[in-house]
């Protein structure tokens, strides 16, 4: 019982303090004011909380919008960087082609690869130059790296290249150092075959192979590739030799066509 009285006593003191504070700030007390005061305070608290929540959401919304704009700007810069890099690479390739054009006396035209051949089993490319540009069947196709193939057919405005990697391609070649002669043939893959080299000739890995000019198709001394594997243990009179072309046929974008 004493505890309840003590609690009631302190409650009355607090209530009296609140009423005196209100009266000091607001003037004389009335029953309506007394009843409205806690309601108004509650409304003020709720209003403050709502303003705080709305402000927080507004800040989040602004931050999300800013992040979106930053991401869009970053993507734009990345695309510009990629385009700039592509331009630099293209300029480097074109400078190499221009240098080759100036030194190649048999130059016919420079062409851009525009498509791959229709037959998925053959290794052919389509270029944007044809007969009206001086391109003819069986002309050699080269790059600054070396031999790429030959013209398989030509129309007025475009031509087909039979690539060095095609199984129907062959060219007379020789070792740049040893001068041993043979035939390079495509296999349908990245690796070509160097054929008809007898066992008595010493062929080593990393030997460089160039065209010999003895097939009446390709001019001599065009770089073809490098010996990657030599196997003398096979049966028969010829060695089994593999060659990797200097020019990667999957990376052809611009080529030069030359005459015999």
C-alpha positions in Angstrom: 0.0 0.0 0.0 2.8 2.5 0.9 4.4 1.8 -2.5 1.2 2.6 -4.4 0.8 5.9 -2.5 4.4 6.8 -3.3 3.9 6.0 -7.0 0.7 8.1 -7.0 2.6 10.9 -5.3 5.4 11.1 -7.8 2.8 10.9 -10.7 1.0 13.9 -9.3 4.3 15.8 -9.0 5.2 15.1 -12.7 1.7 16.0 -13.8 1.9 19.3 -11.9 5.3 20.0 -13.4 3.9 19.4 -16.9 0.9 21.7 -16.2 3.1 24.4 -14.8 5.5 24.2 -17.8 2.6 24.4 -20.2 1.0 27.3 -18.4 4.3 29.2 -18.4 4.6 28.8 -22.2 1.0 28.9 -23.3 -0.9 31.0 -20.8 -3.9 30.1 -18.7 -5.1 26.5 -18.5 -8.4 25.4 -19.8 -9.9 21.9 -19.8 -9.6 21.8 -23.6 -6.0 22.8 -23.6 -5.2 20.2 -21.0 -6.8 17.5 -23.1 -5.3 18.8 -26.4 -1.7 19.1 -25.1 -0.8 15.4 -25.2 -2.6 15.0 -28.5 -0.7 17.9 -30.0 2.6 16.6 -28.7 1.9 13.2 -30.1 1.0 14.7 -33.5 4.3 16.7 -33.4 6.3 13.6 -32.7 4.5 11.7 -35.5 5.0 14.6 -37.9 8.7 14.7 -37.0 9.1 11.0 -37.5 7.3 11.2 -40.9 9.5 14.1 -42.0 12.6 12.1 -40.9 11.4 9.0 -42.8 10.5 11.0 -45.9 13.9 12.7 -45.8 15.7 9.4 -45.5 13.8 7.9 -48.4 14.5 11.0 -50.5 18.2 10.7 -49.7 18.2 7.0 -50.7 16.4 7.9 -53.9 18.9 10.6 -54.8 21.8 8.3 -54.0 20.3 5.6 -56.2 19.8 8.1 -59.0 23.4 9.3 -58.6 24.7 5.7 -58.7 22.7 5.0 -61.8 24.2 8.1 -63.5 27.7 7.1 -62.4 27.2 3.6 -63.8 26.0 4.9 -67.1 29.0 7.3 -67.3 31.4 4.5 -66.5 29.9 2.3 -69.3 30.1 5.1 -71.7 33.8 5.6 -70.8 34.5 1.9 -71.2 32.9 1.9 -74.6 35.0 4.9 -75.7 38.1 3.3 -74.3 37.4 0.1 -76.3 36.7 2.0 -79.5 39.9 4.0 -79.0 41.9 0.7 -78.5 40.3 -0.7 -81.6 41.3 2.4 -83.6 44.9 2.1 -82.3 45.1 -1.6 -83.3 43.6 -0.9 -86.7 46.1 2.0 -87.3 49.0 -0.3 -86.4 47.8 -2.9 -88.8 47.3 -0.4 -91.6 50.8 1.1 -91.0 52.2 -2.4 -91.4 50.2 -2.9 -94.6 51.3 0.5 -96.0 55.0 -0.4 -95.3 54.6 -3.7 -97.1 52.8 -2.0 -100.0 55.7 0.4 -100.4 58.3 -2.4 -100.5 56.3 -5.0 -102.5 56.9 -4.5 -106.2 54.2 -7.1 -107.2 51.5 -5.2 -105.2 48.0 -5.3 -106.7 45.6 -4.1 -104.0 44.9 -3.9 -100.3 41.6 -5.6 -99.2 39.5 -5.9 -96.1 38.0 -9.3 -95.1 34.2 -8.9 -95.1 33.0 -12.5 -94.5 33.8 -16.1 -94.2 33.1 -18.7 -96.9 29.7 -20.4 -97.0 31.2 -23.9 -96.8 32.0 -24.6 -93.1 34.3 -27.5 -94.1 36.6 -25.2 -96.1 38.9 -22.4 -94.9 37.9 -19.5 -97.1 37.4 -15.8 -96.7 35.6 -13.1 -98.7 37.4 -9.8 -99.4 36.0 -6.5 -100.7 38.1 -6.3 -103.8 37.6 -8.0 -107.2 38.4 -7.9 -110.9 37.8 -4.2 -111.2 40.6 -3.7 -108.7 43.0 -6.0 -110.6 42.4 -9.1 -108.6 42.6 -12.4 -110.6 42.4 -16.1 -109.8 45.5 -17.8 -108.2 47.1 -14.5 -107.1 48.9 -14.7 -103.8 47.4 -13.2 -100.6 49.9 -12.0 -98.0 50.1 -10.0 -94.8 53.0 -8.4 -93.0 53.5 -11.7 -91.2 53.6 -13.9 -94.3 51.6 -16.0 -96.7 47.9 -16.2 -96.0 46.6 -18.1 -99.1 45.6 -17.4 -102.7 42.7 -16.1 -104.7 40.3 -19.0 -105.4 37.8 -17.0 -107.5 37.1 -13.3 -108.3 34.0 -11.4 -109.3 33.9 -7.7 -110.2 33.5 -6.4 -106.7 34.7 -9.2 -104.3 36.9 -12.3 -104.2 37.3 -15.6 -102.3 40.6 -16.5 -100.6 41.6 -20.1 -100.2 43.5 -20.0 -96.9 46.8 -21.7 -96.3 45.1 -23.9 -93.7 42.6 -25.4 -96.2 43.0 -29.1 -97.1 43.0 -28.2 -100.8 45.8 -25.6 -100.4 49.4 -26.4 -101.3 52.5 -24.4 -102.2 56.1 -25.1 -103.1 58.4 -24.1 -100.3 62.0 -24.4 -99.0 63.8 -24.1 -95.8 65.2 -20.6 -95.4 68.6 -21.8 -94.2 69.0 -25.3 -95.5 67.3 -24.6 -98.8 65.7 -28.1 -98.7 62.6 -28.0 -100.9 59.2 -29.5 -100.1 55.4 -28.8 -100.3 53.3 -27.2 -97.6 49.7 -28.4 -97.4 46.8 -27.3 -95.3 45.2 -29.8 -92.9 42.0 -27.9 -92.0 43.5 -26.8 -88.6 46.0 -24.3 -87.3 48.9 -26.7 -88.1 50.0 -27.4 -91.7 52.0 -30.3 -93.1 55.5 -30.0 -94.7 55.6 -32.9 -97.1 58.1 -34.7 -99.3 61.2 -34.1 -97.2 63.4 -37.3 -97.4 64.9 -38.8 -94.2 68.5 -38.0 -95.1 67.9 -34.2 -94.7 68.3 -32.7 -91.3 65.2 -30.6 -90.4 65.0 -29.0 -87.0 62.2 -27.5 -85.0 62.0 -23.7 -85.4 63.4 -23.8 -88.9 61.8 -21.1 -91.0 60.0 -22.1 -94.2 59.5 -19.7 -97.2 58.0 -20.1 -100.7 60.4 -21.4 -103.3 58.5 -20.0 -106.4 58.8 -23.4 -108.2 55.1 -23.9 -108.5 54.6 -20.9 -110.8 51.9 -19.6 -108.4 53.6 -17.9 -105.5 56.6 -15.6 -105.7 59.7 -16.8 -103.9 60.9 -15.9 -100.4 57.5 -15.2 -98.9 57.6 -16.3 -95.3 55.2 -19.2 -94.6 55.8 -20.6 -91.2 58.0 -22.3 -88.6 58.7 -26.0 -88.2 57.0 -27.2 -85.0 57.5 -30.9 -85.1 59.8 -33.4 -86.8 59.2 -37.2 -86.8 61.7 -39.4 -88.6 60.4 -42.7 -87.2 57.5 -43.0 -89.5 57.5 -45.6 -92.2 58.2 -44.5 -95.8 60.8 -42.4 -97.4 59.6 -39.0 -96.2 59.7 -37.4 -92.8 56.5 -36.4 -90.9 56.9 -32.6 -90.4 54.4 -30.1 -88.9 54.5 -26.4 -89.5 52.8 -23.5 -87.9 52.0 -20.5 -90.2 53.3 -17.1 -89.2 49.9 -15.7 -90.0 47.0 -16.8 -87.8 44.1 -17.4 -90.2 41.5 -16.6 -87.5 42.9 -13.1 -87.1 42.9 -11.9 -90.7 41.2 -8.5 -91.1 43.2 -6.9 -93.9 45.3 -8.5 -96.6 47.4 -7.6 -99.6 47.0 -9.3 -103.0 50.2 -9.6 -105.2 50.8 -10.9 -108.6 53.3 -13.6 -109.6 
